[in-house]
Amino acid sequence: MDDVHTGGCACGAVRFVVRGPLGDVGACHCSQCRRQTGLYYATTNVADGHLDWEGLDVMTRYRSSPEADRGFCSVCGSALYWKADGSEETSLMAGAFDQPSGLKIAYHIFCADKADFYEIEDGLPQFAQSNS
């Protein structure tokens, strides 16, 4: 398979390999994502069957809402993913991919919750809540 993408946390303790296509990047501007990253959470959805992890012993999960959790490296604190309960996909942080990633932001969600210190001016679709 030609589509192989790698990435990981800032310190290298957690790494991942995606064997297969990457989805569009969505930028989430909700208050949870903003508080975790300082701006917004840009992710691409990956089928769980195409995703392999290394360093799971130092990955920590945080139950961020009744329907989802987030994963991060317990060594360096890097945010790595968001995952809805029962989903067969994981939303991997776009910035965690080794470069060049070939990823591009395609849309913005939860724009009604975005912070007041920036504007979204890239002309891409914006949704007040989710795009689904």
ZAKOL-555264 format. One record per residue: y, z, x of N, C-alpha, C in turn. Coordinates in pm, 1 decimal. Example, Ala and Ser with C-alpha at 12.3 -4.5 7.8 and 13.67 -1.06 7.14 Angstrom:
<nodes>
<node <-569.0; 780.0; 1319.0>; <-450.0; 780.0; 1230.0>; <-330.0; 780.0; 1320.0>>
<node <-225.0; 708.0; 1285.0>; <-106.0; 714.0; 1367.0>; <3.0; 787.0; 1290.0>>
</nodes>
This chain:
<nodes>
<node <-117.5; 0.0; 85.3>; <0.0; 0.0; 0.0>; <123.6; 0.0; 89.7>>
<node <216.4; -90.4; 62.4>; <335.4; -105.2; 145.6>; <442.8; -2.0; 115.9>>
<node <449.4; 47.9; -7.3>; <552.0; 144.4; -46.0>; <513.3; 284.8; -0.6>>
<node <552.8; 322.5; 119.9>; <528.6; 457.1; 170.9>; <663.5; 515.0; 211.0>>
<node <695.3; 630.4; 153.7>; <822.6; 696.9; 179.5>; <792.5; 840.4; 221.1>>
<node <865.4; 889.3; 320.7>; <844.5; 1025.2; 369.4>; <974.4; 1103.6; 360.4>>
<node <959.8; 1234.3; 366.0>; <1077.8; 1319.3; 363.6>; <1039.1; 1464.4; 380.3>>
<node <1137.4; 1551.8; 365.1>; <1109.9; 1693.9; 378.3>; <1236.7; 1776.1; 382.0>>
<node <1218.8; 1902.4; 413.0>; <1329.5; 1997.0; 416.5>; <1406.1; 1985.5; 548.7>>
<node <1514.2; 2061.1; 559.9>; <1599.9; 2055.4; 679.2>; <1530.1; 2103.5; 805.1>>
<node <1443.5; 2204.4; 793.3>; <1379.3; 2259.2; 913.9>; <1246.5; 2191.6; 946.3>>
<node <1193.7; 2111.4; 855.0>; <1068.3; 2040.2; 879.5>; <943.0; 2116.6; 842.3>>
<node <956.7; 2236.9; 789.9>; <838.8; 2315.8; 752.3>; <766.0; 2258.0; 631.3>>
<node <840.5; 2190.7; 542.9>; <781.0; 2124.7; 426.3>; <807.6; 1975.2; 438.7>>
<node <702.3; 1897.3; 425.6>; <712.7; 1751.4; 432.6>; <639.9; 1693.2; 312.0>>
<node <677.1; 1571.1; 274.9>; <606.3; 1501.0; 168.9>; <591.5; 1353.8; 204.0>>
<node <490.4; 1292.1; 142.6>; <466.4; 1148.7; 153.9>; <449.9; 1095.5; 13.1>>
<node <521.2; 987.6; -17.7>; <506.6; 918.3; -146.2>; <444.7; 783.1; -117.1>>
<node <331.7; 757.4; -179.8>; <264.4; 628.1; -165.7>; <276.0; 556.8; -299.9>>
<node <377.0; 473.2; -310.4>; <402.8; 402.6; -434.9>; <552.2; 389.5; -456.0>>
<node <589.3; 325.7; -565.0>; <731.1; 299.7; -590.1>; <809.6; 425.6; -623.4>>
<node <936.2; 422.5; -590.7>; <1028.8; 529.7; -626.5>; <1107.4; 486.0; -749.6>>
<node <1139.6; 580.6; -835.6>; <1219.2; 550.0; -953.6>; <1367.0; 544.3; -920.2>>
<node <1447.0; 511.9; -1021.3>; <1591.9; 514.5; -1005.2>; <1637.3; 656.6; -972.2>>
<node <1748.9; 666.9; -904.3>; <1806.2; 798.1; -876.7>; <1900.1; 835.1; -990.5>>
<node <1877.2; 953.6; -1045.5>; <1966.0; 1009.0; -1146.4>; <2042.5; 1125.2; -1086.5>>
<node <2169.8; 1131.6; -1116.8>; <2254.2; 1240.9; -1067.8>; <2277.1; 1337.9; -1183.1>>
<node <2228.4; 1461.5; -1168.1>; <2241.5; 1562.5; -1273.1>; <2358.0; 1655.9; -1240.8>>
<node <2450.7; 1666.6; -1335.5>; <2571.9; 1745.6; -1316.9>; <2569.0; 1876.1; -1394.8>>
<node <2450.9; 1922.2; -1437.4>; <2442.1; 2047.2; -1514.8>; <2479.1; 2166.9; -1426.8>>
<node <2507.0; 2278.6; -1491.0>; <2551.5; 2396.3; -1415.8>; <2442.6; 2450.7; -1323.9>>
<node <2315.2; 2442.4; -1362.8>; <2207.9; 2490.3; -1275.0>; <2202.3; 2407.8; -1146.7>>
<node <2206.2; 2276.0; -1161.0>; <2200.4; 2188.6; -1042.8>; <2322.6; 2209.4; -954.6>>
<node <2438.7; 2221.8; -1017.6>; <2562.2; 2242.8; -941.1>; <2554.8; 2372.3; -861.3>>
<node <2503.8; 2478.3; -922.3>; <2497.7; 2607.4; -852.6>; <2395.2; 2604.3; -738.7>>
<node <2288.9; 2526.9; -756.8>; <2187.4; 2522.0; -651.4>; <2231.2; 2437.6; -532.8>>
<node <2306.1; 2330.1; -557.5>; <2337.8; 2237.4; -449.3>; <2484.0; 2237.7; -407.5>>
<node <2572.2; 2288.5; -492.5>; <2714.1; 2285.0; -462.0>; <2785.9; 2163.9; -518.8>>
<node <2712.6; 2066.8; -569.5>; <2775.0; 1948.4; -628.6>; <2688.2; 1900.9; -743.7>>
<node <2603.6; 1803.8; -721.0>; <2508.6; 1761.2; -822.6>; <2373.7; 1737.0; -758.2>>
<node <2270.9; 1725.7; -841.1>; <2132.0; 1716.5; -798.7>; <2088.8; 1571.6; -816.0>>
<node <2071.0; 1496.5; -710.4>; <2031.2; 1356.0; -717.5>; <1882.3; 1345.9; -687.9>>
<node <1806.2; 1295.1; -786.4>; <1660.6; 1289.3; -771.5>; <1605.0; 1153.4; -810.2>>
<node <1485.7; 1126.8; -761.4>; <1406.9; 1011.5; -803.2>; <1272.4; 1063.7; -852.1>>
<node <1224.9; 1008.1; -961.9>; <1097.2; 1051.5; -1018.1>; <981.9; 980.9; -948.8>>
<node <879.7; 1058.8; -915.6>; <762.2; 1008.6; -845.0>; <638.2; 1053.7; -920.8>>
<node <544.8; 962.0; -941.3>; <417.8; 997.6; -1005.3>; <344.6; 1098.3; -918.0>>
<node <295.9; 1207.2; -978.6>; <228.0; 1312.0; -901.5>; <108.3; 1258.4; -823.9>>
<node <41.8; 1158.8; -876.2>; <-72.9; 1100.1; -807.7>; <-35.9; 1024.9; -681.2>>
<node <92.5; 996.3; -662.5>; <140.7; 925.9; -543.2>; <205.6; 1019.2; -442.7>>
<node <204.6; 1150.1; -470.9>; <279.2; 1246.7; -390.9>; <185.6; 1344.4; -320.9>>
<node <202.4; 1356.8; -188.9>; <126.9; 1454.0; -109.5>; <225.8; 1543.4; -35.0>>
<node <193.9; 1671.8; -31.2>; <278.8; 1772.1; 33.8>; <211.5; 1830.5; 157.3>>
<node <290.6; 1867.0; 256.4>; <248.9; 1948.1; 370.8>; <342.6; 2067.9; 375.9>>
<node <290.9; 2184.0; 409.1>; <373.4; 2303.3; 419.3>; <387.5; 2379.6; 289.2>>
<node <291.2; 2362.7; 200.2>; <297.4; 2432.5; 71.4>; <300.4; 2584.3; 86.9>>
<node <251.3; 2633.4; 199.5>; <251.0; 2779.0; 221.5>; <391.7; 2837.1; 235.6>>
<node <491.4; 2753.2; 266.5>; <629.4; 2802.0; 275.7>; <717.9; 2747.1; 163.3>>
<node <658.8; 2670.6; 71.0>; <736.8; 2623.8; -42.7>; <737.8; 2732.1; -150.1>>
<node <854.5; 2757.0; -205.3>; <870.0; 2856.1; -310.7>; <912.8; 2785.7; -437.9>>
<node <857.5; 2831.9; -549.1>; <896.9; 2778.1; -679.3>; <988.4; 2878.5; -747.7>>
<node <1088.8; 2823.2; -812.8>; <1182.4; 2905.0; -889.2>; <1179.7; 2855.7; -1033.4>>
<node <1151.7; 2944.6; -1125.2>; <1146.8; 2911.6; -1268.2>; <1290.3; 2907.1; -1318.2>>
<node <1348.5; 2787.8; -1323.3>; <1490.9; 2773.0; -1352.6>; <1523.1; 2769.2; -1501.6>>
<node <1423.4; 2745.2; -1584.0>; <1443.0; 2741.8; -1728.9>; <1306.7; 2759.8; -1794.5>>
<node <1302.6; 2778.9; -1925.8>; <1173.5; 2796.3; -1993.2>; <1081.9; 2673.6; -1984.1>>
<node <1138.2; 2557.3; -1947.5>; <1056.4; 2436.1; -1946.1>; <1043.9; 2366.4; -1811.2>>
<node <1092.3; 2428.7; -1703.1>; <1085.6; 2359.5; -1573.8>; <1095.8; 2457.4; -1457.9>>
<node <1050.5; 2408.1; -1340.3>; <1072.7; 2485.1; -1218.8>; <1129.2; 2395.7; -1109.5>>
<node <1179.5; 2460.3; -1006.3>; <1237.4; 2392.3; -891.4>; <1165.2; 2442.3; -766.9>>
<node <1149.4; 2355.0; -670.8>; <1084.1; 2393.7; -546.2>; <1180.4; 2384.6; -430.3>>
<node <1166.3; 2480.4; -338.7>; <1251.3; 2479.1; -220.2>; <1176.1; 2539.6; -102.5>>
<node <1223.4; 2512.2; 17.2>; <1163.4; 2566.1; 138.4>; <1209.0; 2711.3; 154.3>>
<node <1114.3; 2801.8; 169.5>; <1149.2; 2943.1; 186.1>; <1198.1; 2974.2; 327.0>>
<node <1185.0; 2881.0; 420.1>; <1233.2; 2901.5; 556.5>; <1381.1; 2865.6; 567.4>>
<node <1417.4; 2742.6; 526.0>; <1556.8; 2696.9; 541.9>; <1635.2; 2691.7; 411.7>>
<node <1567.7; 2703.0; 297.1>; <1636.2; 2703.4; 168.0>; <1661.6; 2566.9; 107.1>>
<node <1616.1; 2460.7; 172.6>; <1640.9; 2326.3; 119.8>; <1576.7; 2307.2; -17.3>>
<node <1655.5; 2255.4; -112.7>; <1602.1; 2217.3; -243.4>; <1518.0; 2091.9; -225.6>>
<node <1400.8; 2088.6; -291.5>; <1309.2; 1976.2; -274.9>; <1275.5; 1903.3; -403.9>>
<node <1262.7; 1975.4; -515.5>; <1224.2; 1906.7; -638.8>; <1263.4; 1985.9; -762.8>>
<node <1255.3; 1915.9; -875.1>; <1263.9; 1971.7; -1010.3>; <1145.6; 1913.9; -1085.4>>
<node <1075.9; 1997.3; -1165.1>; <957.9; 1948.6; -1236.9>; <950.6; 2011.7; -1374.9>>
<node <945.1; 1926.0; -1475.7>; <929.8; 1971.8; -1614.2>; <784.3; 2009.1; -1639.3>>
<node <762.9; 2113.5; -1716.8>; <627.4; 2154.7; -1754.1>; <553.8; 2039.3; -1821.2>>
<node <428.8; 2018.9; -1782.8>; <344.8; 1918.2; -1845.0>; <371.6; 1776.2; -1800.8>>
<node <471.1; 1754.9; -1718.1>; <503.6; 1619.8; -1671.7>; <406.4; 1577.6; -1561.3>>
<node <379.2; 1449.5; -1556.0>; <295.8; 1393.7; -1449.1>; <382.0; 1331.2; -1340.2>>
<node <512.1; 1364.4; -1342.7>; <606.1; 1318.5; -1241.5>; <681.8; 1437.8; -1184.2>>
<node <724.7; 1422.6; -1060.5>; <808.8; 1521.4; -994.7>; <939.1; 1453.6; -957.8>>
<node <1049.6; 1520.4; -982.7>; <1181.8; 1468.4; -946.8>; <1216.8; 1519.3; -807.7>>
<node <1199.9; 1434.3; -707.8>; <1226.5; 1470.9; -568.7>; <1373.5; 1449.5; -534.9>>
<node <1429.1; 1540.4; -456.5>; <1567.7; 1527.1; -413.0>; <1584.4; 1399.4; -330.6>>
<node <1677.2; 1316.1; -371.1>; <1700.2; 1189.3; -302.6>; <1741.7; 1211.9; -157.4>>
<node <1818.4; 1317.4; -132.9>; <1863.9; 1345.9; 2.6>; <1756.0; 1398.6; 95.3>>
<node <1639.2; 1433.2; 41.0>; <1529.4; 1484.8; 123.1>; <1447.2; 1373.1; 186.9>>
<node <1469.2; 1248.8; 145.2>; <1392.8; 1137.5; 201.0>; <1444.4; 1101.0; 339.1>>
<node <1349.8; 1066.5; 428.4>; <1387.0; 1013.7; 559.0>; <1461.6; 882.5; 536.9>>
<node <1553.3; 854.8; 626.3>; <1637.2; 735.2; 613.5>; <1584.9; 622.2; 700.6>>
<node <1601.9; 497.4; 659.7>; <1666.1; 456.7; 535.0>; <1570.3; 472.3; 417.1>>
<node <1623.1; 518.6; 305.2>; <1538.6; 541.7; 187.3>; <1539.3; 424.0; 91.3>>
<node <1647.0; 347.0; 91.2>; <1659.8; 236.5; -3.3>; <1698.0; 282.4; -143.6>>
<node <1721.7; 411.1; -161.9>; <1754.8; 464.9; -293.8>; <1901.4; 440.2; -328.5>>
<node <1927.7; 426.5; -459.3>; <2063.8; 412.5; -509.6>; <2076.1; 489.1; -639.6>>
<node <2189.2; 555.6; -659.5>; <2212.8; 624.1; -786.2>; <2227.9; 519.0; -895.9>>
<node <2159.8; 542.4; -1010.3>; <2162.2; 447.4; -1121.2>; <2235.0; 500.9; -1243.6>>
<node <2244.3; 634.1; -1257.9>; <2306.6; 692.6; -1376.7>; <2338.0; 839.9; -1350.8>>
<node <2419.0; 896.2; -1439.5>; <2459.2; 1037.1; -1432.3>; <2421.0; 1105.0; -1563.7>>
<node <2363.9; 1227.2; -1554.3>; <2328.2; 1302.8; -1674.7>; <2397.8; 1438.9; -1674.4>>
<node <2403.8; 1498.3; -1793.0>; <2469.5; 1627.7; -1815.0>; <2613.3; 1627.3; -1764.7>>
<node <2680.2; 1514.9; -1787.8>; <2819.7; 1500.2; -1744.5>; <2913.0; 1595.0; -1819.6>>
<node <2874.3; 1638.6; -1938.5>; <2956.1; 1733.7; -2013.8>; <2966.5; 1867.4; -1940.6>>
<node <2872.8; 1894.9; -1849.8>; <2871.0; 2021.2; -1775.7>; <2925.2; 2010.1; -1634.1>>
<node <2972.0; 1893.2; -1592.7>; <3013.2; 1875.5; -1453.4>; <3128.5; 1967.5; -1416.6>>
<node <3140.3; 1994.6; -1289.7>; <3246.8; 2081.1; -1240.0>; <3382.3; 2011.6; -1251.1>>
<node <3487.4; 2090.0; -1244.3>; <3622.4; 2035.2; -1259.5>; <3683.5; 1985.2; -1128.6>>
<node <3615.6; 1999.0; -1016.3>; <3676.7; 1964.2; -888.4>; <3645.2; 1822.4; -839.8>>
<node <3580.4; 1740.1; -923.2>; <3554.8; 1601.3; -885.2>; <3548.1; 1515.2; -1010.4>>
<node <3558.3; 1384.1; -989.6>; <3545.5; 1286.3; -1097.3>; <3427.8; 1195.7; -1066.6>>
<node <3368.9; 1139.7; -1170.5>; <3261.4; 1040.2; -1154.7>; <3326.9; 904.1; -1177.0>>
<node <3345.4; 829.8; -1070.9>; <3421.7; 705.9; -1079.9>; <3347.4; 585.1; -1021.9>>
<node <3213.1; 589.3; -1025.1>; <3137.9; 479.4; -966.7>; <3102.3; 370.3; -1066.5>>
<node <3140.7; 386.1; -1194.2>; <3114.4; 283.5; -1294.4>; <2972.7; 282.4; -1348.9>>
<node <2888.1; 374.9; -1305.4>; <2751.2; 380.8; -1353.0>; <2744.6; 452.1; -1488.1>>
<node <2637.0; 429.1; -1565.9>; <2624.8; 494.9; -1696.4>; <2632.1; 646.5; -1684.8>>
<node <2703.7; 708.5; -1779.9>; <2718.3; 853.8; -1785.3>; <2672.0; 902.7; -1921.2>>
<node <2593.0; 1009.0; -1920.3>; <2540.7; 1068.5; -2042.8>; <2587.5; 1213.5; -2051.5>>
<node <2632.3; 1253.2; -2169.3>; <2679.7; 1390.3; -2188.5>; <2569.8; 1490.4; -2162.6>>
<node <2447.8; 1457.9; -2202.3>; <2331.3; 1542.5; -2179.4>; <2229.4; 1459.3; -2101.3>>
<node <2105.4; 1455.4; -2145.2>; <2000.0; 1378.3; -2080.3>; <2010.9; 1231.6; -2120.5>>
<node <1945.0; 1144.8; -2047.5>; <1943.3; 1002.7; -2084.3>; <1816.9; 966.2; -2160.5>>
<node <1736.5; 1064.9; -2198.3>; <1612.8; 1033.4; -2271.3>; <1623.1; 1071.1; -2416.5>>
</nodes>
